[in-house]
């Protein structure tokens, strides 16, 4: 077992057998969904190159995604759209997405490792791991599945809403993206509550100009 699997190894030594890692992608963007993924590997499985998805190139993520899906005992993806994010707020929407990704797994884990500071409201024992996507093999695997799935969605949305160049920014607040919002207004997949600060800032700038 690789040192990257140290956390899983400790849990397995306590008698747990099926450990799921869960992570989300898309907390920070102004547009699009938050996507959570969960994955269960066997204790013997190790995939070279798995790491925090943000540290990998798109090409590497997509190659690893295929291998993860081939070698995982079970995996799942759950999407929470922008309207639900506006309704729940992004913190609750992220937890909701991760909880449902766990519940969608075809196998029921007996332990869950969650990326971040907060445990999930599950009947299954679970542990929050800060920076888990760079410390924990199963969470890193989940982070790759979540990001590749979300990135593909945003590339498809870019074809429908070309003004915002979602294929490049994936909905994140780049200067180019913010300029497009101010020029063309929001589209259907923008998180309306996330845009308030942009419009407030524009209003303040206009006041200064006058």
One Martini backbone bead per residue (centre of mass of N, CA, C, O) as a GRO file, in nm:
protein
  210
    1UNK     BB    1   0.095   0.037   0.024
    2UNK     BB    2   0.073   0.355  -0.019
    3UNK     BB    3   0.126   0.658   0.144
    4UNK     BB    4  -0.142   0.785   0.018
    5UNK     BB    5  -0.299   0.540   0.202
    6UNK     BB    6  -0.281   0.591   0.512
    7UNK     BB    7  -0.572   0.651   0.601
    8UNK     BB    8  -0.696   0.388   0.499
    9UNK     BB    9  -0.514   0.197   0.662
   10UNK     BB   10  -0.616   0.281   0.942
   11UNK     BB   11  -0.913   0.197   0.892
   12UNK     BB   12  -0.866  -0.099   0.814
   13UNK     BB   13  -0.731  -0.177   1.095
   14UNK     BB   14  -1.036  -0.147   1.234
   15UNK     BB   15  -1.230  -0.329   1.013
   16UNK     BB   16  -1.275  -0.191   0.765
   17UNK     BB   17  -1.364  -0.233   0.403
   18UNK     BB   18  -1.547   0.015   0.282
   19UNK     BB   19  -1.404   0.296   0.128
   20UNK     BB   20  -1.504   0.628   0.083
   21UNK     BB   21  -1.459   0.890  -0.142
   22UNK     BB   22  -1.528   1.255  -0.127
   23UNK     BB   23  -1.604   1.516  -0.373
   24UNK     BB   24  -1.583   1.849  -0.515
   25UNK     BB   25  -1.694   2.068  -0.789
   26UNK     BB   26  -1.777   2.418  -0.790
   27UNK     BB   27  -1.780   2.652  -0.563
   28UNK     BB   28  -1.657   2.931  -0.713
   29UNK     BB   29  -1.841   2.981  -0.934
   30UNK     BB   30  -2.087   3.174  -1.128
   31UNK     BB   31  -2.137   2.899  -1.290
   32UNK     BB   32  -2.307   2.632  -1.254
   33UNK     BB   33  -2.244   2.348  -1.102
   34UNK     BB   34  -2.221   2.117  -0.848
   35UNK     BB   35  -1.986   1.840  -0.819
   36UNK     BB   36  -2.007   1.506  -0.708
   37UNK     BB   37  -1.784   1.241  -0.592
   38UNK     BB   38  -1.760   0.880  -0.559
   39UNK     BB   39  -1.527   0.625  -0.419
   40UNK     BB   40  -1.436   0.270  -0.442
   41UNK     BB   41  -1.167   0.082  -0.326
   42UNK     BB   42  -0.958  -0.146  -0.298
   43UNK     BB   43  -0.690  -0.219  -0.098
   44UNK     BB   44  -0.504  -0.300  -0.365
   45UNK     BB   45  -0.552  -0.034  -0.502
   46UNK     BB   46  -0.339   0.146  -0.741
   47UNK     BB   47  -0.292   0.474  -0.898
   48UNK     BB   48  -0.088   0.623  -1.090
   49UNK     BB   49  -0.117   0.991  -1.045
   50UNK     BB   50  -0.293   1.040  -0.825
   51UNK     BB   51  -0.455   1.356  -0.746
   52UNK     BB   52  -0.519   1.654  -0.727
   53UNK     BB   53  -0.696   1.781  -0.986
   54UNK     BB   54  -0.558   2.075  -0.987
   55UNK     BB   55  -0.257   1.936  -1.048
   56UNK     BB   56  -0.375   1.854  -1.324
   57UNK     BB   57  -0.417   1.785  -1.632
   58UNK     BB   58  -0.656   1.722  -1.849
   59UNK     BB   59  -0.526   1.471  -1.973
   60UNK     BB   60  -0.468   1.324  -1.704
   61UNK     BB   61  -0.752   1.320  -1.589
   62UNK     BB   62  -0.885   1.157  -1.825
   63UNK     BB   63  -0.707   0.907  -1.794
   64UNK     BB   64  -0.775   0.853  -1.492
   65UNK     BB   65  -1.077   0.825  -1.515
   66UNK     BB   66  -1.075   0.559  -1.667
   67UNK     BB   67  -0.917   0.395  -1.451
   68UNK     BB   68  -1.106   0.439  -1.215
   69UNK     BB   69  -1.359   0.306  -1.347
   70UNK     BB   70  -1.221   0.027  -1.387
   71UNK     BB   71  -1.109  -0.014  -1.063
   72UNK     BB   72  -1.353   0.037  -0.924
   73UNK     BB   73  -1.611  -0.082  -0.730
   74UNK     BB   74  -1.728   0.221  -0.702
   75UNK     BB   75  -1.924   0.492  -0.858
   76UNK     BB   76  -2.021   0.852  -0.846
   77UNK     BB   77  -2.256   1.115  -0.950
   78UNK     BB   78  -2.352   1.455  -0.840
   79UNK     BB   79  -2.592   1.716  -0.923
   80UNK     BB   80  -2.604   2.075  -0.858
   81UNK     BB   81  -2.768   2.334  -0.947
   82UNK     BB   82  -2.797   2.679  -0.958
   83UNK     BB   83  -3.077   2.695  -0.821
   84UNK     BB   84  -2.999   2.530  -0.567
   85UNK     BB   85  -2.768   2.710  -0.481
   86UNK     BB   86  -2.943   2.962  -0.434
   87UNK     BB   87  -3.126   2.820  -0.221
   88UNK     BB   88  -2.899   2.684  -0.021
   89UNK     BB   89  -2.618   2.737  -0.083
   90UNK     BB   90  -2.296   2.632  -0.137
   91UNK     BB   91  -2.243   2.476   0.118
   92UNK     BB   92  -2.502   2.297   0.120
   93UNK     BB   93  -2.476   2.195  -0.173
   94UNK     BB   94  -2.210   2.039  -0.132
   95UNK     BB   95  -2.311   1.844   0.088
   96UNK     BB   96  -2.549   1.733  -0.075
   97UNK     BB   97  -2.381   1.617  -0.307
   98UNK     BB   98  -2.204   1.423  -0.136
   99UNK     BB   99  -2.426   1.260  -0.004
  100UNK     BB  100  -2.555   1.160  -0.279
  101UNK     BB  101  -2.307   1.018  -0.388
  102UNK     BB  102  -2.302   0.802  -0.171
  103UNK     BB  103  -2.602   0.699  -0.217
  104UNK     BB  104  -2.536   0.608  -0.530
  105UNK     BB  105  -2.387   0.379  -0.465
  106UNK     BB  106  -2.376   0.033  -0.525
  107UNK     BB  107  -2.213   0.045  -0.266
  108UNK     BB  108  -2.188   0.020   0.084
  109UNK     BB  109  -2.022   0.188   0.294
  110UNK     BB  110  -1.839   0.187   0.623
  111UNK     BB  111  -1.670   0.443   0.513
  112UNK     BB  112  -1.603   0.807   0.508
  113UNK     BB  113  -1.421   1.040   0.306
  114UNK     BB  114  -1.400   1.398   0.347
  115UNK     BB  115  -1.364   1.683   0.197
  116UNK     BB  116  -1.258   1.891   0.451
  117UNK     BB  117  -1.426   2.018   0.758
  118UNK     BB  118  -1.694   1.842   0.698
  119UNK     BB  119  -1.924   1.642   0.779
  120UNK     BB  120  -2.176   1.409   0.722
  121UNK     BB  121  -2.525   1.334   0.712
  122UNK     BB  122  -2.477   1.013   0.821
  123UNK     BB  123  -2.498   0.673   0.910
  124UNK     BB  124  -2.217   0.678   0.825
  125UNK     BB  125  -1.908   0.677   0.894
  126UNK     BB  126  -1.721   0.994   0.914
  127UNK     BB  127  -1.444   1.198   0.769
  128UNK     BB  128  -1.272   1.488   0.781
  129UNK     BB  129  -1.034   1.616   0.524
  130UNK     BB  130  -0.798   1.829   0.501
  131UNK     BB  131  -0.683   1.823   0.194
  132UNK     BB  132  -0.770   1.534   0.081
  133UNK     BB  133  -0.690   1.554  -0.234
  134UNK     BB  134  -0.360   1.551  -0.124
  135UNK     BB  135  -0.383   1.288   0.107
  136UNK     BB  136  -0.613   1.102  -0.042
  137UNK     BB  137  -0.683   0.864  -0.261
  138UNK     BB  138  -1.001   0.855  -0.273
  139UNK     BB  139  -1.046   1.162  -0.291
  140UNK     BB  140  -0.876   1.211  -0.543
  141UNK     BB  141  -1.048   1.035  -0.726
  142UNK     BB  142  -1.308   1.201  -0.685
  143UNK     BB  143  -1.196   1.474  -0.791
  144UNK     BB  144  -1.160   1.377  -1.083
  145UNK     BB  145  -1.452   1.300  -1.146
  146UNK     BB  146  -1.578   1.577  -1.086
  147UNK     BB  147  -1.411   1.758  -1.279
  148UNK     BB  148  -1.453   1.614  -1.552
  149UNK     BB  149  -1.758   1.636  -1.552
  150UNK     BB  150  -1.784   1.945  -1.524
  151UNK     BB  151  -1.611   2.033  -1.766
  152UNK     BB  152  -1.794   1.905  -1.979
  153UNK     BB  153  -2.043   2.068  -1.918
  154UNK     BB  154  -1.913   2.351  -1.974
  155UNK     BB  155  -1.852   2.294  -2.273
  156UNK     BB  156  -2.149   2.262  -2.352
  157UNK     BB  157  -2.246   2.543  -2.252
  158UNK     BB  158  -2.065   2.708  -2.450
  159UNK     BB  159  -2.244   2.642  -2.703
  160UNK     BB  160  -2.502   2.794  -2.588
  161UNK     BB  161  -2.299   3.026  -2.431
  162UNK     BB  162  -2.050   3.190  -2.592
  163UNK     BB  163  -1.989   3.468  -2.445
  164UNK     BB  164  -1.846   3.321  -2.170
  165UNK     BB  165  -1.633   3.091  -2.209
  166UNK     BB  166  -1.665   2.807  -2.047
  167UNK     BB  167  -1.432   2.633  -2.174
  168UNK     BB  168  -1.219   2.810  -2.012
  169UNK     BB  169  -1.350   2.903  -1.711
  170UNK     BB  170  -1.591   2.717  -1.588
  171UNK     BB  171  -1.730   2.988  -1.435
  172UNK     BB  172  -1.516   3.157  -1.345
  173UNK     BB  173  -1.390   3.485  -1.226
  174UNK     BB  174  -1.295   3.625  -1.477
  175UNK     BB  175  -1.251   3.906  -1.650
  176UNK     BB  176  -1.396   3.808  -1.907
  177UNK     BB  177  -1.652   3.706  -1.766
  178UNK     BB  178  -1.739   3.969  -1.625
  179UNK     BB  179  -1.759   4.137  -1.880
  180UNK     BB  180  -1.987   3.964  -2.010
  181UNK     BB  181  -2.199   4.009  -1.791
  182UNK     BB  182  -2.207   4.325  -1.820
  183UNK     BB  183  -2.284   4.315  -2.128
  184UNK     BB  184  -2.515   4.056  -2.138
  185UNK     BB  185  -2.564   3.926  -1.892
  186UNK     BB  186  -2.715   3.673  -1.764
  187UNK     BB  187  -2.767   3.339  -1.767
  188UNK     BB  188  -2.921   3.047  -1.685
  189UNK     BB  189  -2.640   2.935  -1.523
  190UNK     BB  190  -2.633   3.151  -1.330
  191UNK     BB  191  -2.556   3.266  -1.009
  192UNK     BB  192  -2.731   3.513  -0.884
  193UNK     BB  193  -2.600   3.556  -0.596
  194UNK     BB  194  -2.301   3.579  -0.711
  195UNK     BB  195  -2.360   3.866  -0.873
  196UNK     BB  196  -2.399   4.098  -0.671
  197UNK     BB  197  -2.107   4.206  -0.634
  198UNK     BB  198  -2.066   4.294  -0.925
  199UNK     BB  199  -2.302   4.503  -0.931
  200UNK     BB  200  -2.214   4.665  -0.685
  201UNK     BB  201  -1.939   4.748  -0.800
  202UNK     BB  202  -2.049   4.892  -1.050
  203UNK     BB  203  -2.217   5.102  -0.897
  204UNK     BB  204  -1.977   5.230  -0.747
  205UNK     BB  205  -1.818   5.315  -1.001
  206UNK     BB  206  -2.039   5.502  -1.116
  207UNK     BB  207  -2.038   5.699  -0.879
  208UNK     BB  208  -1.742   5.785  -0.913
  209UNK     BB  209  -1.765   5.890  -1.206
  210UNK     BB  210  -1.981   6.114  -1.113
   0.00000   0.00000   0.00000
